[in-house]
Amino acid sequence: MKIVFVVVAAAVFVGCDQIKSPENTVKTITILQTSDIHAYLNPHTDLFVQDGQVVFREAGGLPQLKTLSDSIRKTNPGGTLLIDGGDLIQGSGASVRSQGKIFPPIIQAMNYDLLIPGNWEVIYGKRIMMEVMGKYKTNVIAANMFHAEGNDPLFPPYWVTERKGVKIGFIAYNDPEVPDRQNPAYSEGITFTSVEKNLQSLIAELKNEKKVDILFLVAHLGISKQIMLSNDPKVKGVDFILGNDTHERIRQPIKGKYAKVVEPGAFGSFLGKLELKVKNHKIVSYSYDLIEVNPSKYKADPHVQQLVDRAILPYKKEMQTVLGYTSAPIYRYLVVENPMDNFITDALRWKTGADFATSNGFRFGVPIVPDESGRAEITTADLWRMLPVNEHMKIGTVTGKQIKQWLEKEINNVFASNYHDRFGGWLVRFSGMTVKFNSSAKKGSRVESITIKGKPIEPDKTYKMASCNRTGEPISTMCRLKNAVDVSLQDYTLHDAVTSYLNEKHTVHPVIDGRAIATDLGPGAFSQMKEGNYSFR
């Protein structure tokens, strides 16, 4: 795996927003992109794939990103823009405890030119989302989010700026499925519309009326739908889709029929750098680097580090509380089964006594890796990283037939041949159940076998299922499985269950044990797309 690093002297560039030069000269425009930071403010352990092997090393940190982005700004003064593609304010205990209010001073210091809301920005409700993002004191856009009352837009649909005499436009879209992907209560008061509803009219406005030379679509939709858009005639006029949401590490732009797609990973571990050469108001060439944010290479910006330290200080003691230990790496990057979710669902099944327990196929949460001693602490901070939504547990009764229908739908959410039907994260997670399926088979015919508690599932038999509650949805819906019966809400939460489990076990050793097997993919499958010959690494 070849990673391109940019190493230059760090400096902060201020001013000179519109340096102009003759139209027939070649001008350089640099777009820097972060995405899905999920409240990771400091360096952390991350997972990489080298020569087919999983390796772990330190990456990220907003103070380190500031140093790197400033160094690139210095190489192209007046022609560099820094943007973020959403899912910034959710993902840590400090972010939950402060309801995102720790972020505005840090974002102001980062000198972002543009940000958009992601699917998790709604987690603290509309009012707090608007308040937090309003305090960034920079441009925030989204073309498909409206106040439910009055139908006025929450944010401007686009932003236009001029750099070096080149007029640049950005249109932004959040995932219209947010009310289904997140707890419905989070997005109360917000109406989401489809991308297709106003995309063509906005492109026409920017190209014909605003006379934009270069047009970007900042999309928090996930790699599948972003690639689908790149091949849709409706996106004609857009040069690049700056993708977000699925944490994919696209190292060279994926070329669609009408636009090119990039996505810069997650957690601040990478900075996407798109460099455009523009002549006579047209792109004549481009290059793209996915720059790994190596903390030993890019030292922390002192001012941003001071703001980060100040922000997390009130929560530091609580977050450092040790709950237990792991003697095996706990991570979450594989599409079908992960040690992190095996650990979590084992804890939920142990606590509830259900036949099987489930959890969403979350994409966030970085690895916890044992050190030379052979184990690693699992802290309250880690618990919030793994499960940033701490809802109460519920237990209900479902039939074997319901389980199979639900699994077919969940598998289709991940592997649908029609990208429009793909939904949210990776495969749903579970304990107490094993599933074999063919991800390439037709919709509704993928499941090959299911066992619960070691026995083949029976269509008419009933089973006790455990899942977390999702505020705003019917009590009878369990992890998107509808019409469960005899459902009872428990007085303990997800965190209570995991904490009790660690208190009982003290040290855990979660591994991939074959509870979910895609027979056509083989073990340890990472994200992959036939377009652009893309695979996660």
C-alpha positions in Angstrom: 0.0 0.0 0.0 1.5 3.3 -1.1 0.6 6.4 0.8 1.6 9.8 -0.5 2.8 12.2 2.2 3.1 15.9 1.8 5.8 17.4 4.0 6.4 21.1 4.0 7.0 23.8 6.5 3.9 24.7 8.5 2.5 28.1 8.3 -0.9 29.8 8.5 -2.1 31.7 5.5 -4.5 34.6 6.0 -6.2 36.8 3.4 -5.5 37.0 -0.4 -8.8 35.2 -1.1 -9.1 36.4 -4.7 -5.6 36.5 -6.3 -6.3 37.0 -10.0 -4.2 36.2 -13.0 -4.8 36.2 -16.7 -7.4 33.7 -17.9 -5.1 31.8 -20.2 -2.6 31.0 -17.5 -2.8 27.7 -15.6 -4.1 28.2 -12.0 -4.0 25.7 -9.2 -7.1 25.1 -7.0 -6.6 22.8 -4.0 -9.5 21.2 -2.2 -8.7 19.6 1.2 -11.4 17.4 2.7 -12.1 15.7 6.0 -15.1 13.5 6.8 -16.8 11.5 9.5 -14.4 12.7 12.2 -16.9 11.4 14.8 -15.5 13.6 17.6 -12.0 12.1 17.4 -10.0 15.2 18.5 -6.7 13.6 19.4 -4.5 10.9 17.7 -5.8 7.4 18.1 -5.1 3.8 17.0 -6.4 3.0 13.6 -6.5 -0.1 11.3 -4.7 -0.4 8.0 -4.4 -3.3 5.5 -0.9 -3.9 4.2 0.0 -6.8 2.0 -3.3 -8.4 2.9 -2.6 -8.2 6.6 -4.3 -6.1 9.3 -1.9 -3.7 11.1 -2.5 -1.0 13.7 -0.8 2.4 14.1 -1.4 5.9 15.4 -3.2 8.4 13.1 -5.3 11.5 13.2 -5.8 14.4 15.6 -7.3 17.8 14.8 -4.2 19.6 16.0 -2.2 17.5 13.6 -4.7 18.1 10.8 -4.3 21.8 11.4 -0.6 21.6 11.0 -0.9 19.6 7.8 -3.6 21.7 6.2 -1.8 24.9 7.0 1.3 23.6 5.4 -0.6 22.8 2.2 -2.3 26.3 2.2 1.2 27.8 2.2 2.1 26.0 -1.0 -1.0 27.4 -2.8 -1.9 30.7 -1.1 -5.3 32.0 -2.2 -6.2 28.8 -4.0 -6.8 26.3 -1.1 -10.1 25.4 0.5 -10.7 23.2 3.5 -14.1 21.4 3.8 -15.7 18.8 6.1 -18.4 16.4 4.9 -20.3 15.8 8.2 -20.6 13.4 11.1 -18.3 15.6 13.2 -20.1 16.2 16.5 -21.0 12.6 17.5 -18.9 9.7 18.6 -17.3 10.4 22.0 -18.3 10.7 25.7 -17.3 14.3 25.7 -19.4 15.1 22.7 -22.4 13.5 24.3 -21.9 15.1 27.7 -21.6 18.5 26.1 -24.2 17.9 23.4 -21.7 19.0 20.8 -21.0 22.3 22.4 -17.2 21.6 22.7 -16.8 21.9 18.9 -17.3 25.5 17.7 -14.1 27.0 19.2 -12.1 24.2 17.7 -13.7 24.4 14.3 -13.2 28.1 14.2 -9.5 27.6 14.9 -9.2 24.9 12.2 -10.1 27.6 9.6 -12.6 25.5 7.6 -14.1 27.2 4.6 -17.2 25.0 4.4 -19.0 22.3 6.4 -22.1 20.2 5.9 -24.3 18.3 8.3 -24.1 14.5 8.2 -26.6 11.8 9.3 -25.4 12.0 12.9 -25.4 15.8 13.3 -29.1 15.5 14.3 -28.3 13.3 17.4 -28.9 16.1 19.9 -32.0 17.4 18.1 -32.6 20.2 15.5 -32.2 23.1 17.9 -28.8 22.1 19.2 -27.6 21.1 15.7 -28.5 24.6 14.4 -27.0 26.3 17.4 -23.7 24.3 17.3 -23.2 24.7 13.5 -24.2 28.3 13.6 -21.3 29.0 16.0 -18.8 27.6 13.5 -18.7 31.1 12.0 -18.1 29.8 8.5 -20.2 28.4 5.6 -22.6 25.5 6.4 -24.8 24.3 3.5 -27.4 21.5 2.8 -29.9 21.5 -0.1 -32.4 18.9 1.3 -33.0 19.8 4.9 -36.1 21.9 5.8 -38.0 23.0 8.8 -41.0 20.7 9.0 -43.2 23.8 9.8 -43.1 26.3 7.0 -40.8 24.2 4.8 -38.0 26.8 5.0 -34.5 25.6 4.4 -32.3 24.9 7.5 -29.2 26.0 5.6 -28.4 27.6 2.3 -28.4 24.9 -0.5 -25.0 26.0 -2.0 -22.0 28.2 -1.6 -20.1 30.0 -4.3 -16.6 31.5 -3.9 -13.9 32.8 -6.2 -10.2 31.9 -5.9 -7.6 33.1 -8.3 -10.2 34.3 -10.7 -11.8 30.8 -10.8 -15.5 30.7 -9.7 -16.1 27.6 -7.6 -19.5 26.2 -6.5 -20.5 23.7 -3.9 -24.0 22.0 -3.5 -24.5 19.8 -0.5 -26.9 16.9 0.4 -27.4 14.9 3.6 -28.8 11.4 3.5 -32.6 11.7 3.1 -33.0 8.4 5.1 -31.7 10.0 8.3 -35.1 9.6 10.1 -34.9 5.8 9.5 -31.2 5.4 10.0 -31.1 7.3 13.3 -33.6 7.3 16.2 -36.6 9.0 14.7 -36.8 11.4 17.6 -33.5 12.9 16.7 -34.7 14.5 13.5 -38.1 15.7 14.7 -39.0 19.0 13.1 -36.8 18.4 10.0 -38.0 17.3 6.6 -35.6 15.6 4.3 -36.1 15.6 0.5 -34.4 13.4 -2.1 -31.3 14.5 -3.9 -33.2 14.3 -7.2 -35.9 16.8 -6.2 -33.8 19.9 -6.7 -30.4 18.8 -8.0 -30.8 19.7 -11.6 -32.4 23.0 -10.9 -29.5 23.9 -8.5 -26.9 22.8 -11.1 -28.6 25.0 -13.7 -28.7 27.9 -11.4 -25.0 27.7 -10.5 -23.8 27.0 -14.0 -26.1 29.4 -15.9 -26.8 32.2 -13.5 -23.9 32.2 -11.1 -21.4 31.3 -14.0 -19.6 28.8 -11.8 -16.4 27.3 -13.5 -16.0 24.3 -11.3 -18.8 22.6 -9.5 -18.6 20.2 -6.5 -21.4 18.0 -5.0 -20.6 17.5 -1.3 -22.6 14.3 -0.6 -23.1 12.6 2.8 -24.8 9.6 1.1 -22.3 6.7 1.2 -20.1 5.3 -1.5 -22.8 3.3 -3.3 -25.2 6.1 -3.8 -22.4 8.5 -4.6 -21.2 6.2 -7.4 -24.8 5.8 -8.5 -25.1 9.6 -8.8 -21.8 9.9 -10.7 -23.4 7.8 -13.5 -26.8 9.6 -13.5 -27.4 12.2 -16.2 -29.0 14.4 -13.5 -25.6 15.1 -12.1 -24.2 16.4 -15.4 -22.4 19.7 -14.8 -20.8 18.5 -11.6 -17.1 17.9 -11.8 -16.4 16.0 -8.6 -18.6 14.3 -5.9 -16.9 14.9 -2.6 -18.2 11.8 -0.8 -18.7 11.1 2.9 -20.6 8.8 5.3 -19.3 5.3 4.7 -15.7 6.0 5.9 -14.2 4.7 2.6 -10.6 5.4 1.8 -10.7 6.2 -1.9 -7.1 6.6 -3.0 -7.8 7.6 -6.6 -11.0 9.2 -7.8 -13.6 6.7 -9.1 -14.7 7.8 -12.6 -18.4 7.8 -13.3 -20.0 8.8 -16.6 -20.7 12.4 -15.5 -18.5 13.0 -12.4 -15.7 11.6 -10.3 -16.0 10.4 -6.7 -13.6 10.7 -3.8 -14.0 9.9 -0.1 -11.3 10.6 2.6 -11.8 7.9 5.2 -12.9 8.7 8.8 -11.9 9.8 12.3 -9.4 12.5 10.9 -7.0 9.7 10.1 -6.7 11.1 6.5 -6.8 14.4 4.6 -8.1 14.2 1.0 -6.1 16.5 -1.3 -7.6 17.2 -4.7 -5.4 19.5 -6.8 -6.9 21.0 -10.0 -5.1 22.7 -12.8 -7.5 25.3 -14.4 -7.0 27.2 -17.7 -9.6 29.4 -19.4 -12.1 28.5 -16.7 -11.8 24.7 -17.4 -10.1 21.9 -15.6 -7.2 20.7 -17.7 -5.8 18.2 -15.3 -6.0 17.0 -11.7 -4.2 14.9 -9.1 -5.5 13.3 -5.9 -3.6 12.2 -2.7 -5.1 10.6 0.3 -2.7 11.8 3.0 -2.4 9.7 6.1 -2.3 12.0 9.2 0.8 10.6 10.9 1.1 12.3 14.3 4.9 11.7 14.4 5.2 13.5 11.0 2.8 16.3 11.6 3.2 17.8 15.0 0.2 19.2 16.9 -0.7 22.9 16.3 -0.3 24.4 19.8 -3.4 26.6 19.7 -5.7 23.9 18.5 -4.2 21.4 21.0 -4.9 23.9 23.8 -8.5 24.2 22.7 -8.9 20.4 22.5 -7.4 19.9 25.9 -9.6 22.6 27.4 -12.7 21.1 25.7 -12.3 17.5 27.1 -10.9 18.4 30.6 -14.3 18.5 32.3 -15.0 14.9 31.2 -11.5 13.4 31.4 -11.8 11.8 34.8 -15.1 10.0 33.9 -13.8 8.9 30.5 -10.6 7.4 32.0 -12.5 5.0 34.3 -11.4 1.4 33.5 -14.3 -1.0 33.0 -12.3 -4.1 32.1 -9.7 -5.4 29.7 -9.3 -7.2 26.4 -6.6 -9.7 25.5 -7.4 -9.5 21.8 -7.7 -6.6 19.4 -11.2 -5.1 19.3 -12.0 -3.5 16.0 -14.8 -2.7 13.6 -14.0 -2.5 9.9 -15.2 -5.7 8.3 -18.5 -5.7 6.4 -20.0 -9.0 7.8 -18.6 -9.7 11.3 -16.3 -7.9 13.7 -14.7 -8.6 17.1 -16.1 -5.3 18.5 -19.7 -6.2 17.8 -19.3 -9.8 18.8 -18.1 -8.5 22.2 -21.0 -6.1 22.5 -23.8 -8.5 21.4 -22.4 -11.2 23.6 -22.7 -8.8 26.5 -26.3 -7.9 25.5 -27.3 -11.5 25.3 -25.7 -12.3 28.6 -27.5 -9.5 30.4 -30.9 -10.0 28.8 -31.0 -13.8 28.8 -32.5 -13.7 25.3 -32.1 -16.4 22.7 -30.3 -13.9 20.5 -29.3 -10.3 20.8 -28.7 -7.7 18.0 -27.0 -4.4 17.4 -26.8 -2.1 14.4 -24.0 -2.4 11.9 -22.2 0.7 13.0 -19.2 2.0 11.2 -17.6 4.2 13.9 -15.2 3.2 16.7 -11.5 2.8 16.3 -9.5 -0.3 17.5 -8.6 -1.2 21.0 -5.3 -3.1 20.8 -3.4 -4.9 23.6 0.1 -3.7 24.3 3.2 -5.6 25.3 1.5 -6.8 28.4 -0.9 -8.8 26.3 -4.0 -6.8 27.2 -5.6 -3.3 26.9 -7.9 -1.3 29.1 -11.5 -0.8 28.1 -12.5 2.5 29.5 -15.7 4.6 29.7 -14.3 6.6 26.8 -14.1 3.4 24.7 -17.6 2.4 25.6 -18.9 5.8 24.3 -16.8 5.3 21.2 -18.3 1.9 20.5 -21.9 2.8 21.5 -22.4 6.6 21.3 -26.2 6.1 21.7 -27.0 4.7 25.1 -30.7 3.6 24.8 -32.5 1.2 27.1 -32.7 -2.5 26.1 -35.9 -4.2 25.2 -36.8 -7.9 24.9 -39.6 -9.3 22.6 -40.8 -12.4 21.0 -40.5 -13.1 17.2 -41.0 -16.1 15.0 -38.5 -17.9 12.9 -40.3 -16.7 9.8 -40.0 -13.1 10.9 -36.3 -13.5 11.6 -35.6 -14.9 8.1 -37.6 -12.1 6.4 -35.8 -9.5 8.6 -32.3 -10.9 7.8 -33.1 -11.0 4.0 -34.0 -7.3 4.3 -30.9 -6.4 6.4 -28.6 -8.3 3.9 -30.2 -6.4 1.0 -29.6 -3.1 2.8 -25.9 -3.9 2.6 -25.5 -5.8 -0.7 -28.4 -4.6 -3.0 -27.4 -4.7 -6.6 -29.4 -1.5 -7.1 -27.3 1.0 -5.2 -30.4 3.1 -4.5 -31.6 0.3 -2.1 -28.5 0.3 0.0 -29.0 1.6 3.4 -26.8 2.9 6.2 -24.0 0.8 7.7 -22.7 -2.7 7.5 -24.5 -6.0 8.2 -26.6 -6.1 11.4 -24.7 -7.7 14.3 -25.9 -10.5 16.6 -25.1 -13.1 19.3 -26.7 -16.5 19.8 -27.5 -16.8 16.1 -25.5 -18.0 13.1 -26.3 -17.0 9.6 -24.8 -18.2 6.2 -25.8 -16.3 3.1 -24.8 -15.5 -0.4 -24.4 -11.8 -0.8 -24.5 -12.1 -4.7 -27.8 -14.0 -4.8 -31.1 -12.3 -5.7 -33.0 -10.2 -3.2 -35.0 -12.3 -0.8 -33.1 -15.5 -1.6 -29.7 -14.8 0.0 -30.0 -16.7 3.3 -28.8 -20.3 3.2 -29.1 -21.3 6.8 -29.9 -19.8 10.2 -29.3 -21.4 13.6 -30.3 -20.1 17.0 -28.7 -21.5 20.1 -27.1 -24.1 17.9 -30.3 -25.4 16.3 -31.8 -24.8 12.8 -34.4 -22.1 12.9 -38.0 -23.2 12.7 -40.5 -20.9 10.9 -43.3 -21.2 13.4 -41.3 -21.4 16.5 -41.0 -18.3 18.7 -37.7 -16.8 20.0 -36.7 -14.2 22.5 -34.9 -11.3 20.9 -33.0 -8.5 22.5 -32.2 -5.2 21.0 -31.8 -1.5 22.0 -34.8 0.8 22.0 -34.8 3.7 19.4 -36.7 6.6 20.8 -39.5 7.6 18.4 -40.2 4.2 16.9 -43.0 1.8 17.9 -42.2 -0.4 20.9 -42.9 -3.5 18.6 -40.0 -2.6 16.3 -36.7 -4.2 17.3 -33.5 -3.3 15.4 -35.8 -2.6 12.3 -37.6 -6.0 12.8 -41.3 -5.0 13.0 -44.3 -6.5 14.8 -42.5 -8.3 17.6 -44.9 -9.2 20.4 -44.7 -9.2 24.2 -42.0 -6.5 24.0 -40.8 -5.1 27.3 -38.6 -2.1 27.8 -35.8 -2.9 30.4 -34.7 -0.6 33.2 -31.0 -0.9 32.1 -29.2 0.5 29.1 -26.7 -0.7 26.5 -23.9 0.7 28.6 -25.3 -0.9 31.7 -25.3 -4.3 30.0 -21.7 -4.0 28.7 -20.4 -2.6 32.0 -22.0 -5.4 33.9 -20.6 -8.0 31.5 -17.1 -6.5 31.9 -17.5 -6.5 35.7 -18.3 -10.2 35.6 -15.7 -11.3 33.0 -13.0 -8.8 33.9 -11.0 -9.7 30.7 -12.6 -10.5 27.3 -11.1 -12.0 24.2 -13.4 -11.3 21.3 -12.7 -12.9 18.0 -14.4 -13.5 14.7 -16.1 -16.9 15.2 -18.2 -17.4 12.1 -21.5 -16.3 13.4 -22.0 -14.5 10.1 -20.6 -15.9 6.9 -21.0 -14.6 3.4 -20.2 -17.8 1.5 -19.3 -15.9 -1.7 -17.0 -13.3 0.0 -14.8 -15.5 2.3 -13.8 -14.5 5.8 -12.6 -11.0 6.7 -14.3 -9.1 3.8 -13.7 -5.4 3.7 -15.7 -2.9 1.7 -15.3 -3.3 -2.0 -16.8 -1.9 -5.2 -16.4 -3.1 -8.7 -16.3 0.6 -9.9 -12.7 1.8 -9.9 -11.6 -1.6 -8.6 -12.1 -0.1 -5.1 -11.3 -2.0 -1.9 -10.8 -0.7 1.6 -7.2 -0.7 2.8 
